[in-house]
Amino acid sequence: MKKVMKRILTVALLVLISSGAVGQVRVDFNDSYTGGTIVEKDQSKPADDGSVVVTITVTPDKGYTIAKEDIVVVLTRSTSQTRDENPSIAEALQLDGDDPKDLGAERDYSFTVPSGFGAWVMEATFHQAENANDISDADSQVEWTLKEGTLTISGTGGTKAFDSDATPWNDSDVTSVIISKDVTSLGAGIFAGCTNLTSITIDNTKQVVALGEGAIPSNEGLQIDVQGNLYNEYLITEGWEYYKVVSANATQIEGFSFSKDNEYDAFFSKEAVQVPSVLKAYTITGINEKGLVLTPVTEIPAGEVVLLFTEHQEITDFYTVRTESENKPDAHNLLKVVTDEKGKDVKLGDVWLLYHDVFYYTQAGTIPQNGIYLAKPEEKPLEKARSYYPIAPQGEKTAIVSLRADGSVATTAPQGWYTLDGRRLDTKPTRKGIYIKDGNKMIIK
């Protein structure tokens, strides 16, 4: 515990009213204590015996405490009338008044200056409160610092609620707030009194920071700057929709959007980007007897192709954050994109193209520039490759979507009748069952 002491010598002038030594005390306090202030609040009229009661107001600064025992008032000299009788008086005066329950709160004390005395020394020791910067919720370690108007909340976990307690900083001094990357929640009312607050920057890239009731004031012009990969999630998270949420490092992927019915789509970016938290991204790293092998990725290097899944959330234009990652998500990613502006000529059965929920073998033709396709494994060519491979990494997908690249349709499904195992039929089947006709599932009864 750090102690800060400020020794103040205060001279009280005794104005003689009569030979009876009845006087009035005038006190000049120095209010520049480090750790708090002590100022005169009041003094009584001289009593019959000439004594004067002085009342002081003691106010600890935020993060400091003081008790009555930490304040000592000592008489150090007498007036000329009593000096001869008692030349060296050094008696500590009794302080009247009760300590508050919260030793960091403002309070009043009083003491009596006997008749004939005109000077004393006041010693006051303010203590820095133990864990003064700790604002942790249960099982968290969160602290605050305030410097030049910027309040920084750092640590791991959530903050306590301030809906009934006063904040340990001066709210009026706060003009901006920084929430460090591992802070996960803000307690109720934490910034409610910060009427001069104009910006909040949130550095957490893993999750949306939970918001307690009334945690943020509705100040005009207040702006919340979040990480780009969480931008969309803030827009749809309860509580945050009432504020102006922006992202300094977000990049909108032009021409790419999900409708409310779409659950996944194929995508590639010309820039290295981090996958938004509201989406899941997969590369296709293999084909085996069970089907496609999907591998999750969190960053997409420039030019790499992935399947993006919305996890059933409604998203229009999606925003993400640029990265400088040079590592491939997987060297064996079988999803490819056509970069040649002339397109890519393919033969029958060369590659698979995505249509609805299925990668189909291509017919002979040309895949246009920016078209996305599934290549055959080069290391272990399939001896008996199926003509189609459904996509179902997270359960059955029923949305009707097409292969897309920068918003354009790259191919259409092969026409005709097919069995579910990919065999093409010459005519419409007569046996009961489920078939695929022109890319759509059909039931023959």
DOKOL-517256 format. One line per field, with one value per residue (C-alpha): residue number from 1; residue in one letter; chain; x, y, z. Coordinates in Angstrom, 3 decimals, padded with zeros to 6 digits. Layout:
<atoms>
resi	NUM|...
resn	A|...
chain	A|...
X	X|...
Y	Y|...
Z	Z|...
</atoms>
This chain:
<atoms>
resi	1|2|3|4|5|6|7|8|9|10|11|12|13|14|15|16|17|18|19|20|21|22|23|24|25|26|27|28|29|30|31|32|33|34|35|36|37|38|39|40|41|42|43|44|45|46|47|48|49|50|51|52|53|54|55|56|57|58|59|60|61|62|63|64|65|66|67|68|69|70|71|72|73|74|75|76|77|78|79|80|81|82|83|84|85|86|87|88|89|90|91|92|93|94|95|96|97|98|99|100|101|102|103|104|105|106|107|108|109|110|111|112|113|114|115|116|117|118|119|120|121|122|123|124|125|126|127|128|129|130|131|132|133|134|135|136|137|138|139|140|141|142|143|144|145|146|147|148|149|150|151|152|153|154|155|156|157|158|159|160|161|162|163|164|165|166|167|168|169|170|171|172|173|174|175|176|177|178|179|180|181|182|183|184|185|186|187|188|189|190|191|192|193|194|195|196|197|198|199|200|201|202|203|204|205|206|207|208|209|210|211|212|213|214|215|216|217|218|219|220|221|222|223|224|225|226|227|228|229|230|231|232|233|234|235|236|237|238|239|240|241|242|243|244|245|246|247|248|249|250|251|252|253|254|255|256|257|258|259|260|261|262|263|264|265|266|267|268|269|270|271|272|273|274|275|276|277|278|279|280|281|282|283|284|285|286|287|288|289|290|291|292|293|294|295|296|297|298|299|300|301|302|303|304|305|306|307|308|309|310|311|312|313|314|315|316|317|318|319|320|321|322|323|324|325|326|327|328|329|330|331|332|333|334|335|336|337|338|339|340|341|342|343|344|345|346|347|348|349|350|351|352|353|354|355|356|357|358|359|360|361|362|363|364|365|366|367|368|369|370|371|372|373|374|375|376|377|378|379|380|381|382|383|384|385|386|387|388|389|390|391|392|393|394|395|396|397|398|399|400|401|402|403|404|405|406|407|408|409|410|411|412|413|414|415|416|417|418|419|420|421|422|423|424|425|426|427|428|429|430|431|432|433|434|435|436|437|438|439|440|441|442|443|444|445
resn	M|K|K|V|M|K|R|I|L|T|V|A|L|L|V|L|I|S|S|G|A|V|G|Q|V|R|V|D|F|N|D|S|Y|T|G|G|T|I|V|E|K|D|Q|S|K|P|A|D|D|G|S|V|V|V|T|I|T|V|T|P|D|K|G|Y|T|I|A|K|E|D|I|V|V|V|L|T|R|S|T|S|Q|T|R|D|E|N|P|S|I|A|E|A|L|Q|L|D|G|D|D|P|K|D|L|G|A|E|R|D|Y|S|F|T|V|P|S|G|F|G|A|W|V|M|E|A|T|F|H|Q|A|E|N|A|N|D|I|S|D|A|D|S|Q|V|E|W|T|L|K|E|G|T|L|T|I|S|G|T|G|G|T|K|A|F|D|S|D|A|T|P|W|N|D|S|D|V|T|S|V|I|I|S|K|D|V|T|S|L|G|A|G|I|F|A|G|C|T|N|L|T|S|I|T|I|D|N|T|K|Q|V|V|A|L|G|E|G|A|I|P|S|N|E|G|L|Q|I|D|V|Q|G|N|L|Y|N|E|Y|L|I|T|E|G|W|E|Y|Y|K|V|V|S|A|N|A|T|Q|I|E|G|F|S|F|S|K|D|N|E|Y|D|A|F|F|S|K|E|A|V|Q|V|P|S|V|L|K|A|Y|T|I|T|G|I|N|E|K|G|L|V|L|T|P|V|T|E|I|P|A|G|E|V|V|L|L|F|T|E|H|Q|E|I|T|D|F|Y|T|V|R|T|E|S|E|N|K|P|D|A|H|N|L|L|K|V|V|T|D|E|K|G|K|D|V|K|L|G|D|V|W|L|L|Y|H|D|V|F|Y|Y|T|Q|A|G|T|I|P|Q|N|G|I|Y|L|A|K|P|E|E|K|P|L|E|K|A|R|S|Y|Y|P|I|A|P|Q|G|E|K|T|A|I|V|S|L|R|A|D|G|S|V|A|T|T|A|P|Q|G|W|Y|T|L|D|G|R|R|L|D|T|K|P|T|R|K|G|I|Y|I|K|D|G|N|K|M|I|I|K
chain	A|A|A|A|A|A|A|A|A|A|A|A|A|A|A|A|A|A|A|A|A|A|A|A|A|A|A|A|A|A|A|A|A|A|A|A|A|A|A|A|A|A|A|A|A|A|A|A|A|A|A|A|A|A|A|A|A|A|A|A|A|A|A|A|A|A|A|A|A|A|A|A|A|A|A|A|A|A|A|A|A|A|A|A|A|A|A|A|A|A|A|A|A|A|A|A|A|A|A|A|A|A|A|A|A|A|A|A|A|A|A|A|A|A|A|A|A|A|A|A|A|A|A|A|A|A|A|A|A|A|A|A|A|A|A|A|A|A|A|A|A|A|A|A|A|A|A|A|A|A|A|A|A|A|A|A|A|A|A|A|A|A|A|A|A|A|A|A|A|A|A|A|A|A|A|A|A|A|A|A|A|A|A|A|A|A|A|A|A|A|A|A|A|A|A|A|A|A|A|A|A|A|A|A|A|A|A|A|A|A|A|A|A|A|A|A|A|A|A|A|A|A|A|A|A|A|A|A|A|A|A|A|A|A|A|A|A|A|A|A|A|A|A|A|A|A|A|A|A|A|A|A|A|A|A|A|A|A|A|A|A|A|A|A|A|A|A|A|A|A|A|A|A|A|A|A|A|A|A|A|A|A|A|A|A|A|A|A|A|A|A|A|A|A|A|A|A|A|A|A|A|A|A|A|A|A|A|A|A|A|A|A|A|A|A|A|A|A|A|A|A|A|A|A|A|A|A|A|A|A|A|A|A|A|A|A|A|A|A|A|A|A|A|A|A|A|A|A|A|A|A|A|A|A|A|A|A|A|A|A|A|A|A|A|A|A|A|A|A|A|A|A|A|A|A|A|A|A|A|A|A|A|A|A|A|A|A|A|A|A|A|A|A|A|A|A|A|A|A|A|A|A|A|A|A|A|A|A|A|A|A|A|A|A|A|A|A|A|A|A|A|A|A|A|A|A|A|A|A|A|A|A|A|A|A|A|A|A|A|A|A|A|A|A|A
X	000.000|001.518|001.321|001.341|001.893|001.565|002.616|000.803|001.676|-001.425|-001.259|-004.402|-004.571|-006.070|-007.703|-007.989|-011.418|-010.839|-008.510|-010.604|-008.784|-011.969|-010.968|-011.976|-009.827|-009.259|-007.874|-005.998|-005.853|-003.670|-005.918|-003.194|-002.729|-001.601|-004.261|-007.034|-008.014|-008.732|-010.495|-012.227|-015.992|-016.990|-015.910|-018.035|-018.256|-015.929|-017.419|-017.496|-014.097|-012.709|-012.444|-013.359|-014.662|-013.237|-014.989|-013.004|-014.118|-011.886|-012.178|-009.947|-009.116|-010.355|-008.326|-007.302|-008.592|-008.103|-009.341|-009.707|-006.605|-004.619|-005.247|-003.398|-003.816|-001.152|-000.957|002.585|002.697|000.672|-000.232|001.762|-000.745|-000.054|003.443|005.027|002.764|003.226|006.078|006.146|002.700|002.473|-000.867|-002.776|-006.354|-009.192|-010.985|-014.728|-016.818|-017.257|-015.354|-017.651|-017.987|-016.258|-012.960|-012.737|-015.852|-016.047|-016.687|-016.477|-014.469|-014.175|-011.756|-011.696|-008.970|-008.602|-008.604|-005.235|-003.769|-003.202|-001.188|-000.980|000.515|-001.812|-000.468|-002.630|-001.746|-003.754|-003.412|-003.653|-006.521|-005.603|-006.480|-007.731|-007.647|-009.375|-012.864|-013.118|-016.260|-016.230|-013.405|-011.951|-008.869|-009.728|-008.147|-008.535|-006.188|-007.075|-004.550|-005.189|-008.864|-008.433|-009.826|-008.291|-010.006|-007.546|-007.140|-009.054|-012.785|-015.561|-015.906|-018.114|-021.431|-021.670|-025.452|-025.435|-021.766|-019.756|-016.968|-013.398|-012.525|-013.856|-016.520|-016.328|-012.627|-013.321|-013.463|-012.477|-012.383|-010.195|-011.367|-008.412|-008.535|-009.209|-011.988|-015.233|-017.993|-018.837|-020.866|-024.114|-023.694|-019.916|-019.764|-023.242|-021.909|-019.305|-021.206|-018.101|-017.412|-017.099|-015.441|-015.027|-012.472|-012.892|-009.863|-011.411|-011.193|-012.608|-016.121|-018.591|-018.114|-021.225|-023.032|-024.626|-027.778|-027.068|-023.337|-022.899|-024.521|-026.468|-024.123|-024.639|-021.895|-020.611|-018.905|-018.033|-015.042|-014.899|-012.756|-013.696|-014.220|-016.874|-018.492|-021.595|-022.022|-022.115|-024.803|-027.085|-026.247|-028.858|-027.877|-025.254|-027.782|-028.586|-025.106|-023.117|-020.860|-018.004|-014.823|-011.598|-010.109|-013.160|-013.262|-016.518|-016.268|-018.007|-020.487|-020.672|-023.728|-026.007|-029.744|-031.786|-032.387|-028.758|-026.723|-023.454|-021.617|-018.257|-015.952|-012.480|-010.859|-008.184|-006.999|-005.914|-008.787|-009.787|-013.068|-015.835|-016.938|-020.508|-019.286|-017.540|-015.052|-013.796|-011.348|-011.790|-008.626|-009.527|-012.011|-012.466|-014.990|-017.232|-017.183|-015.512|-013.048|-013.719|-011.105|-012.021|-009.930|-009.951|-007.850|-008.107|-004.890|-005.203|-006.484|-007.536|-011.011|-013.284|-016.843|-018.516|-021.393|-023.685|-024.754|-028.397|-027.909|-029.289|-026.448|-026.409|-023.050|-020.392|-017.483|-014.181|-010.711|-007.559|-004.692|-001.092|-001.014|001.127|000.371|-001.933|-004.853|-003.874|-001.474|-003.929|-006.980|-008.853|-011.034|-009.633|-010.537|-010.124|-007.758|-007.316|-009.629|-010.140|-011.541|-010.608|-011.417|-012.420|-013.319|-016.206|-015.524|-012.401|-013.518|-016.573|-018.689|-021.004|-024.728|-027.320|-025.946|-023.808|-020.477|-021.187|-018.827|-018.523|-019.564|-017.096|-016.948|-015.334|-015.469|-015.398|-012.898|-013.525|-015.348|-014.723|-014.301|-013.279|-010.158|-009.297|-006.639|-003.247|-001.452|-004.021|-006.223|-009.600|-009.965|-013.755|-014.667|-018.345|-020.001|-021.243|-020.434|-023.003|-021.968|-023.123|-020.348|-022.790|-025.947|-028.307|-028.241|-031.475|-030.805|-030.772|-027.572|-025.315|-021.573|-020.632|-017.486|-017.638|-021.385|-021.608|-022.953|-020.115|-021.933|-025.204|-025.985|-025.809|-029.124|-030.929|-031.785|-029.301|-029.447|-028.346|-025.023|-024.307|-025.210|-026.730|-029.946|-030.950|-034.640|-036.953|-036.803|-039.837|-038.736|-039.869|-037.222|-035.380|-033.538|-031.844|-033.390|-031.532|-029.915|-033.115|-034.196|-037.237|-039.356|-040.790|-043.800
Y	000.000|003.295|006.184|009.813|012.448|016.189|018.263|021.562|024.339|026.417|029.617|030.674|034.324|035.206|038.616|039.927|041.293|042.232|041.602|038.516|036.781|036.064|035.748|034.565|032.087|032.503|029.374|029.362|025.778|024.551|022.276|020.837|017.511|014.592|011.978|014.295|017.708|019.141|022.489|024.543|024.229|026.281|027.703|028.558|031.841|032.006|030.342|031.923|030.426|031.814|028.452|028.074|024.919|024.444|022.059|020.657|018.719|015.833|014.568|011.687|011.566|008.619|005.588|006.959|006.511|008.242|007.582|009.938|008.440|009.518|013.221|014.831|018.449|019.554|022.918|024.175|027.625|030.008|033.680|036.273|036.111|032.450|031.995|032.693|030.262|027.409|028.063|024.604|023.181|020.297|018.745|016.808|017.926|015.452|015.099|014.714|012.955|009.400|007.643|006.680|003.043|003.869|005.506|006.880|009.034|012.694|013.457|016.223|016.341|019.056|020.038|022.712|025.351|026.502|030.173|031.826|029.532|030.748|028.118|024.376|021.780|019.433|016.123|014.076|010.743|009.664|006.004|004.642|002.198|-001.440|-002.673|000.818|000.101|-003.273|-003.303|-007.048|-009.080|-012.551|-014.761|-011.851|-009.653|-006.237|-002.868|000.737|003.637|007.219|009.414|012.659|011.906|008.322|005.625|002.204|-000.971|-003.869|-007.386|-010.615|-011.162|-008.772|-005.663|-005.233|-003.386|000.269|000.700|001.242|002.036|005.102|004.653|004.986|007.613|011.099|010.581|014.154|013.680|010.789|011.726|008.392|004.730|001.833|-001.729|-004.127|-007.339|-009.803|-007.844|-009.757|-007.743|-004.272|-004.058|-002.132|001.637|001.572|004.651|006.008|009.162|009.947|012.799|013.999|010.584|010.749|007.460|003.861|001.568|-002.187|-004.361|-007.791|-009.839|-013.062|-012.125|-009.294|-007.626|-008.233|-005.078|-004.543|-002.457|001.253|000.623|003.272|006.712|007.969|010.899|012.750|011.819|008.881|006.374|002.714|001.428|-002.386|-004.974|-005.656|-009.379|-008.624|-005.673|-007.518|-009.277|-005.980|-004.741|-007.655|-008.057|-006.854|-003.604|-002.518|-001.648|001.589|003.029|004.176|001.171|001.601|-000.290|001.437|-001.798|-003.360|-004.037|-004.577|-007.359|-005.756|-007.854|-010.599|-011.003|-013.622|-013.422|-014.470|-017.908|-018.700|-020.679|-021.054|-019.987|-020.362|-017.379|-016.129|-012.801|-010.933|-009.661|-011.623|-011.406|-012.744|-014.612|-012.673|-014.349|-014.687|-016.906|-020.250|-020.924|-024.243|-025.427|-028.810|-030.752|-034.189|-036.576|-040.062|-042.867|-040.968|-037.723|-034.337|-033.522|-029.994|-028.179|-025.029|-021.876|-018.500|-016.545|-016.575|-015.724|-013.664|-015.753|-018.708|-020.213|-021.252|-022.263|-019.733|-020.769|-018.269|-020.489|-019.640|-015.917|-013.300|-011.264|-008.948|-007.420|-008.972|-007.051|-008.534|-007.373|-007.401|-009.600|-009.931|-013.693|-015.405|-018.926|-021.030|-022.476|-025.822|-026.656|-029.304|-027.091|-028.533|-025.447|-023.361|-020.198|-019.407|-016.425|-016.392|-013.860|-016.336|-018.867|-022.509|-025.188|-028.502|-031.924|-034.068|-035.182|-033.013|-031.135|-030.638|-027.474|-026.431|-026.182|-026.105|-028.456|-030.605|-030.512|-032.051|-033.380|-030.852|-031.416|-030.312|-026.552|-023.408|-022.139|-018.315|-016.106|-015.998|-019.323|-021.596|-025.332|-028.435|-030.060|-033.728|-034.705|-034.830|-036.991|-039.790|-039.761|-041.372|-044.687|-044.589|-040.970|-040.234|-037.789|-035.625|-034.814|-033.237|-030.614|-031.182|-030.243|-029.028|-030.936|-031.076|-027.932|-027.082|-023.571|-023.259|-021.484|-021.370|-021.249|-017.596|-015.577|-011.815|-012.130|-013.906|-017.375|-019.516|-022.589|-024.486|-028.029|-030.797|-031.451|-034.777|-037.478|-038.818|-041.329|-040.224|-042.017|-039.892|-042.310|-040.600|-042.114|-042.057|-041.533|-040.620|-043.371|-045.549|-047.106|-045.325|-043.298|-039.984|-038.741|-035.557|-033.862|-030.832|-030.224|-030.553|-033.419|-035.237|-037.986|-040.732|-042.362
Z	000.000|-001.095|001.354|000.349|003.063|002.739|005.753|005.970|008.415|008.953|010.916|012.724|013.598|016.922|016.896|020.436|021.129|024.744|027.647|028.326|025.384|023.460|019.798|016.308|014.361|010.594|008.883|005.545|004.239|001.406|-000.704|-002.931|-001.157|-003.287|-002.718|-001.612|-000.263|003.200|003.331|006.005|005.933|008.943|012.283|015.253|017.105|020.118|023.152|026.607|027.295|024.034|022.243|018.547|016.814|013.301|010.860|007.933|004.835|003.841|000.235|-000.967|-004.661|-006.717|-005.708|-002.291|001.261|004.593|008.143|011.101|012.689|009.620|010.413|013.322|014.459|016.932|018.763|018.392|019.965|022.049|021.895|023.839|026.705|027.436|026.133|029.474|031.269|028.787|026.354|024.681|024.204|021.694|022.417|019.722|019.394|019.323|015.964|016.254|013.617|012.383|009.626|006.722|005.778|002.501|003.472|-000.043|000.468|001.441|005.119|007.770|010.987|013.614|016.362|019.081|019.269|022.893|023.743|023.423|020.770|017.223|015.335|014.750|012.422|010.510|009.286|006.897|005.324|002.266|001.341|-002.149|-002.047|-002.368|-005.882|-006.694|-010.431|-010.170|-011.726|-012.268|-012.382|-010.840|-012.155|-014.174|-013.977|-015.388|-014.582|-015.709|-016.378|-017.294|-019.081|-020.948|-021.333|-022.608|-020.332|-021.069|-019.865|-019.972|-018.666|-019.162|-018.728|-017.771|-015.648|-012.603|-012.848|-011.872|-011.914|-008.143|-007.383|-008.319|-010.870|-009.562|-012.185|-012.775|-015.442|-016.714|-017.589|-019.978|-023.678|-025.253|-024.220|-025.383|-024.668|-024.868|-026.870|-024.018|-022.296|-022.923|-021.212|-019.906|-016.717|-016.378|-016.153|-016.558|-018.836|-018.120|-016.462|-019.139|-020.782|-022.673|-024.215|-028.032|-029.077|-027.961|-029.625|-029.110|-029.940|-029.290|-032.513|-031.060|-029.955|-029.570|-026.183|-024.061|-023.007|-019.579|-019.250|-019.632|-019.957|-022.674|-022.739|-025.755|-026.340|-029.587|-032.049|-029.998|-032.307|-031.616|-033.624|-033.780|-035.532|-039.142|-038.729|-036.090|-037.831|-039.033|-035.731|-033.823|-036.197|-035.325|-031.601|-029.133|-027.459|-029.961|-032.668|-030.817|-031.425|-034.433|-035.047|-037.534|-038.363|-039.326|-040.682|-042.335|-046.059|-047.902|-050.441|-053.384|-055.304|-052.714|-050.548|-049.063|-049.395|-046.369|-047.926|-048.746|-046.262|-048.163|-051.289|-052.999|-052.654|-053.406|-052.629|-054.477|-051.081|-048.037|-045.566|-042.172|-042.070|-040.259|-037.048|-038.314|-041.158|-041.352|-044.148|-045.524|-048.132|-049.807|-049.109|-050.373|-051.939|-050.554|-050.649|-048.225|-050.182|-049.797|-047.049|-045.756|-043.642|-041.648|-042.104|-040.357|-042.854|-046.641|-048.502|-051.672|-054.567|-052.416|-052.789|-049.914|-049.188|-046.878|-044.630|-042.899|-040.005|-040.744|-040.085|-042.439|-043.920|-046.905|-047.873|-045.730|-044.270|-043.236|-042.227|-044.326|-043.230|-044.322|-044.022|-046.641|-045.421|-047.506|-045.523|-046.996|-049.814|-051.063|-051.457|-054.444|-054.887|-057.746|-059.610|-063.317|-063.635|-067.432|-069.024|-071.889|-069.446|-068.892|-071.471|-069.905|-071.213|-070.094|-066.531|-066.129|-063.015|-060.796|-060.708|-057.889|-058.507|-055.712|-053.042|-055.341|-057.174|-060.612|-063.242|-066.036|-069.575|-072.235|-072.492|-071.110|-067.551|-067.735|-065.909|-062.152|-062.348|-059.374|-059.769|-057.827|-059.228|-059.102|-056.541|-058.241|-055.700|-055.587|-058.701|-058.097|-059.877|-059.815|-059.330|-058.730|-061.064|-058.178|-054.544|-052.186|-049.641|-046.084|-043.611|-040.965|-041.686|-044.637|-046.774|-048.530|-049.870|-053.655|-054.629|-057.642|-058.006|-057.738|-058.170|-057.675|-057.990|-061.340|-062.142|-063.417|-064.650|-064.779|-063.789|-066.377|-068.033|-067.987|-065.466|-062.920|-060.105|-056.628|-057.113|-060.199|-063.061|-066.106|-067.446|-071.085|-070.364|-067.520|-064.882|-064.227|-060.932|-057.756|-055.978|-055.773|-058.854|-060.042|-063.117|-064.545|-061.170|-059.124|-056.905|-058.233|-056.668|-058.874|-057.246
</atoms>
